[in-house]
Amino acid sequence: MVNSAAYLDLAKACLPELALTATSLLVLFLDLVWARELEDTRRRRVLLAAFLSGGALALLTTFLWPFAGIAPGGMWSLGATGLVVKQGLIVMGLLSACLMAPGDWSEHAGEYFAVLALALVGMLCMASAEHLLMIFASVELASLSLYILTALNKGQRESTEAGLKYFLFGGVAAAFLLYGFSLLYGATGEMTLKALGAKLAAGSPDPLVWVAVAMVVAGFGFKVAVVPFHWWAPDVYQGAPAASAALIASGSKVASFWLMLKFMGSGLAGAAGDGSWGHFVSGWMPLLAGVAALSMVMGNIAALGQSSVRRLLAFSAVSHGGYLLLGILAQGEQGAASVVFYSLVYGFSSIGAFGVVSFVENAAGHDRFDAFTGLSKRSPVLAFSLMALLLSLAGVPPLAGFFGKFYLFAAVAAVKPLGWMWLVSIAIAMSCVSLYYYLLVLKQAYVAAPTREDMPPLEIPLCARLTVLFVVVVLFVLGFFPEFLLGRIHHALKLGVL
Amino acid sequence: MLAWTLYSAFLGVLVLMFVPVPGARWARGVALASSLTGLGIALLEAVKFKPAGELITIQKWAWIPSLGIDFHLAYDGISLTLVLLTGIASVAGILFSWNVEKRPREFFAFYLALIGGVHGVFLSFDLFQLFVFYEIAIIPKYFLIAIWGSTNREFGAMKLALYSFVGSALVLAVMVAAYVLSGSQTFSLPELAKVGFSADFQRWAFPVSFVGFAILAGLWPFHTWAPTGHVAAPTAASMLLAGVVMKLGAYGALRVSMALFPQGLKIWHESIGWLAVAGIVLGALVALAQSDFKFVIGYSSVSHMGFVLLGLASMNIAGLVGAVLQMFSHGILAGLLFGVVGRMVYDRAHTRNLDELKQLNLGRELPFAAATFVLAGCASMGLPGFSGFVAELQVLMGAWKRFPWMAIAAGLGIVVGAAYTLRAMQRAFFAADAGVLAPGTTESAAPHDPWEPISCAEKLGAVSLLAISIAIGLYPAWMMIWIQSAFDGAFFAGLRKVVGW
């Protein structure tokens, strides 16, 4: 059935994944035969350079040989939009790698970059997978790699604890997902998303399908950390090494939301139901709407009470997950475009935020609010970056986060004109709440006077500094000219295949 | 060319951020140059302006074509009036903050960002763009107050930021809904004003967006951010807050809520009128009971902004023109009053408590401050010859036609206004028992001997603000023609049809 020409097609379709897998092996190999002998800093630099060049190559292949279409067997599809997502994912992986700071776990630098590359491969596969088994395999590849990345700082209790928690929660989530998938297969006998969607739409509602839908929502809910499946997030965000946390907050979110968008929109198209005001029909839409509302409310309110900036970012991530679900509910071109735009912007801001947090934390030894005191004096550039990053998360113009949020709201409000206004109202109200806690952090950075005059200057490795600046520039550029990315996404969506 | 009012402000921000200017002098210089450019351009355009009633587009290009969002800068008589006000207030604010030595670069960068945002709102004729500028103005306010403020600054700053954000959230909800319902894939205000939304939609969209905007205009009972914010803010920021930022709210209510949802206005105008009257009367009464000099002015702002809202709610041309004129007039006078209290008095006496000021014999020590306050107070009380008189008279005439009882109540507010102004004036500057103090205590009560003389910058700022107020007071017609022409223009056709003038 699959001939040699088809294999060539398949290879072409997986070029970035192949490049990254090779990078992973290359890094391990380099580390084993040569880099291990080097002095710590040099070793890290060599490995980072190897990883970055491999990643850059993967990025390059997406531009040089963009594959569009469905690979043989229907396991794998890649449309122009998926390509944008993949490019975003690779860039996020590269940026997260740059944040790796010298620390007490740098003897694992080789493993770190190798696993990071594998995590990226998993995420890229998530962006392309069209088949239940493929989806599950790629989700697990990404998740397992992320568990390792979380627990990599073995010497530190929090890191190990976070890794274990993440693993246990993630394991349960995977079980839910798999159970849901097997029920779906049982109910329809189909494995690819398109066929599944068609069968579900044609058949009469089956109680089995409802159970499956609930399971799938729970499984994905764990992955994207939305209420009530979010409990792992604060601990992981707090305990994981900053570079790993940055990837969990960015790449993993982008890939999961993209996959969820595809899965809900095409795989479960027949079981959507409706949750808009006055048109209630059971299905995944009302379920997701409830989850979204809970996430926005709980995430934002819980964030108010945090004193650790990392935990604050975790709860804010929960609320952002809630906003993103709005885009999934919107479906259609506008919905898809808004999810892609917002998740990319959100991912970039998170990477930057974790970068800043990690520098501050390295200097102060903790990430509580008072570590940020007087940041504007100690490092004006960093303080300004933090302001841009957090205000973008809060959705204040002229930063990209504002337009992202606005577009999400507009997209979902446009469905059955104003049918979802109840959810949009909650979202808007809750973003007011979020401004308060972001401002609390900024208040420490800008308003509070340093407790000591002789605060040590912040030591920031060059590539980490560049990463943060890059993200800030991206946020401003996309804030002033959202069309730059939005135009690409829309153009891609017009080409058809998700 | 008017676009450069806004560009010069943001250019100033960039210069202050990226060019390492040495010392406060240079930072001040950059800020002053930037806002003088803005004012100069506004004046030039004002001289050239022919009140014809049509929108004059400065720039228009597709900004986010996927959503039909344009970058559309344009102006009519109302915009021009308020741009001019912003230019004046920004220059005056810098003159009155000549003594800022703490983190001057950041101070003026935030200050100019705020000015730029305000100019942007007044010149935007695309709803999305207007909203963007409206929100850009929020964050600088927070930092200006939280870093350089006084009394309870962090609380005041946060309260103000959250109130503003909640207000803009209400606006955002209506904006999204209006975009979706218009069915025309556009955010262009002139287009949206032509749509004629269904009465059911207007019934809720109008109050939500009007209140959203009016929170920033100090609409009672959502006004409480104003006094605390004004009091906490550094002088220049209070001048801007009371002078122009509160006008943003009133302007938004007029330009967006009233123009887009005129039928909603018809349903709700009476309730809004009563809230405005409540603001006028209660604001004045509360001001009467304050012991902090700045709180007096802060509550007086709420009271005076009540006239703006009353004018808007009166739904006739006299009231509307009066409302806009009052925006201008109050912008000038509030700036002046806050300048006197915050810079001339507080920075020297280091107290704003009226009972303590009593002891300081300021009338004799700072005669210039006293004279300025007397004149500004007269203007604020609504004495003929000053701008406040014409504006409030117009509003009262408008209100009288629509709801006589409200006009009477508002008139009562003016009387109370005279009372609190005179009370504060008497206590701060002309306390009768100042000289009666025992010889020994007089010296100890005036610890800042000799008083730092009133600087040239302050004098210049005060005199020019007063001169403008008197100029408008003596010959208001030129500005009223601008404003009237805008109301007669095509933009307000929908409002005109429903309200009928």
Interface residues (C-beta under 8 A of the other chain):
Chain A: A337 S376 F384 L391 V396 P397 P398 F402 F403 F406 Y407 F409 A410 A413 A414 P417 L418 M421 V424 S425 I428 A429 S431 C432 L435 Y436 L439 K443 Y446 V447 P482 E483 L486 G487 H490
Chain B: M17 W63 I64 P65 S66 L67 E106 F128 F131 V132 E135 I136 I138 I139 Y142 F143 A146 I147 E154 M158 A161 L162 F165 V166 A169 L172 A173 V176 A177 Y179 V180 L181
